[in-house]
Amino acid sequence: MYQWRDIHQAELEEEKTEFNLEQVLKEIGSKEFEDQMDILNNKLQGYNSNLQRIIKLKDSYLELKDTVLKDGWLYMKASKKQKEWVKRWFVLSTSTLNYYKDEKTPQHLCSCPLVDCQLVALKAEKVEDPNFPVKKFFITKVSVNDFTIYLGFASLKEKSSWIIPLKNRVQHLTYLRALEKTKARPDTRILSLFNTREIKACNLHDNPLPTEAVEAPGVLSLHEGLESLSLVSSELTDEQVKPLAESLSKWKLKSLNLGHNKLTSEGASSVIRSLATAANEFLTEIHLNDNRIDDAAMTALAESLPNLPNLKSLHLNNNKLGDKGVKILLDALAAAPNVIPVLHLSQNRIGDAGAADIGAFLKSNKTAVSVHLANNDIGDAGAEAIASGLADNGTVEELDLTSNSIGNQGALALHGLLKGNKTIQTVNLSGNKRIKGGETVAPIANQNGFFFPSLIFTRYA
């Protein structure tokens, strides 16, 4: 359905692709399921082709108008060995970067096509000539096929004013050419990204990021004001996340959401380390839930926490974390200044040893308010360790141990916790099938001051 959504939401002024839901439903209503899928797929391919055609028409229209995206004086060199910087008049159009002797000369000295153009930032270079008007150049290498020039920018502000629109056009054209080869549908969100100069929040979620658009987030690296990035359910793999990881250190992100993807510890570690390359006082939340991350990534996280002092939200639900990884994480949290009020560790592979470490952590921790450990492999020994750790804890209000391996002994230990700890408000033991009815657990129901928001009796064999 996201494919139909993108087509329906395409913002194209010259022509609007309309999707008539009633008409489509009427057409497929009497068909068999397989026939319905064939009809929908054929219609989708038709809409995809129309969308590509409209986008190309818009580009051609701008090119025919000889639309100038930016022009101005810049310094350049034809080779790295050339000592002198030459001043030329540059014009960025929709498909080329041209330079002229001056702004009045109609014939360009050279024209650089933007498709397959490579932009590489080089080390800044001081100018040795004391009489030269510029003291330092911020350099970018521009190359395509056998053509190469070096652009010198007098300031970072000037560099951004040129490189952002230049890189936007390069990515735009490269992306469209890749679509033509693969016959994939255009993602209108990606196209919008290429045409945006200032971005605070970027949401590319709920849609697989196609191979030809994997490097698209790299264009964001020039937007220093980016604060939030969401790539939820984009089917990101470790390989695909590499271009993103290379850019993360350049941003001042407050929130990064990579949940519901295909990242293993390799990809997660590269992301985490990039975020903490230097002291990062901006980042407050990371979502890495619903991936394939195991204990190995916790080492990278532990090493990075000192450089992430304001991280307050860390989502690690539904991964492959075991007891070893949990201990590494908790030891790092105990030594770090971070205030993380919620431990999101549900749906992992935590057993009694990991639960014991969690109990020890909670015994001295003064910031956790909610602990989520549902769908792990915690048994009675782990439940007792957590109950012991929470006995004198004055901050935790909610404990979720849903669907573990806890039996009567563990349930009674947590019941005893409720008697002495007046801070904790909720303990969820739903789905623990080892808790059996009988006199042993009778005291659980005999507790004043509590109610049962959910109570299900299931007969066991």
Steps between C-alpha positions, in 0.01 A plus 500: 500500500793739554560485125149630431547760772814644338331528164197666653714750693727599212505881486543579133362827369486427129301179529330318784488121509167409650415171664129421494451244778130443425573427135778254583287316759216473251734359237653230721199423720382194305848362426692218666777605740787427259323691224447793739874507574586494129263789428635705792860431398436602139329820612785571737761458225297736283486762774874454563577562132277806497669636810846452350386666179358801685820545700712481183271749328548744786877460478492545122283809535748657743788407269330651194443820694873493574413534868790628708504359853799703611775715351794700627875540516710212631867414512612181326795286397519257209730268696625446853856586394398840362621763746292801399127527562309645203177698537218393270126563460309182584142414403312204648207387284268202538739262321843664476758708684657744256771759545580809293776755474258759642126555544466679163663236280230280338723202418603283791859386543389160621182312586476225761197263474350426839400137442767278663678812626712434810542763774779442749583739784874546543714643776492879532800677354669822606605748230871580516483829307446774766351731232234252388147612601418160652710361784354148512301279261251227588545266205266263318611274217246477217549218251311303238662260251829669395394847616633633833511845659565622854268763642632733770250659738599798712277393792288208617191711440595553137579130466158397632322749274647322196546139607147449633320583170779334299483175692119512499499507119763228469300271729174588325631411153688190615192374681273548196744321271517207740119484502496475121737203513320312776144600403442575869240750612611857582492577870359851523647548847850437364440747217377760747815445702715587198316830454505623858754753621425498872388193693423467871327160497526227238257206500562226246324230697243230416639437155795285388789724399583378148858409410528793260407737785724357771741792479217753493526580873859602430368825353381582852860523618510860378196601702651598832157583645367142475365399842291189439543207261261206473558198277257261670402192295731589211653150479843648567789253505852544637629576150230755433554683827870569429445826303269616778750415774767704321276808518371473857800667661436814292150560635359627828230237525274489801314189389594202283249224428623190317242262643347209306790441261754224430801636687737263674762601755735601219265766365382612844859537623598717203199725564568530874871570457433763236255678731765512773807582291534811716305630798136510388282711731202508263387137469223407747346186349600200289255239372666172399205277586380216277832425333748210521744650749683269740746541788787623278336841446487564874878541507474785248217654703694471826803670345282776351285592802757743649467709181119491513433668836141610422373169363176436689317245286652175371268250330641149463180292503469198271864428425737214590654635819605235749632504854853601395380801303266613778786496752721709268216750454411524868863539611534787252177664617607471864823687424350757262320824595202421277150522648304225322158466665378201295690175434366365168626139493190295415508219244866413529685193634550600861509217752545477876865614491403815312206555737739474795714776347187709444404452866847610613482803272156603631620467859721807463336678207300811585368601157310203348122538520386216274661163419381302197617136491208325332554197274841396629605176674499616862410233754442491874864571590502807274167624640631462857818693410297785350268507802802516732654782298178700507440454873665831589458671163301821527450591133371202299121512464440239229648154441397297195592130512232382260550162327815378671563167678405614849321252730340516842826562686587804290144633515501480880834683515353786296187493715722545804664795328165678479457476876819688582551729199233771489638667185436221254151520356476219245655155458383318187536120507255419221593212273726321751350153456705345780298689762253232614192539719488354850573580861856609418391805309189575707675792681536684167127567488488584870663842477324821593553812289529328162259405223523268197447690171526168314427157650470187288458146632630227264467131580824303463534129433 
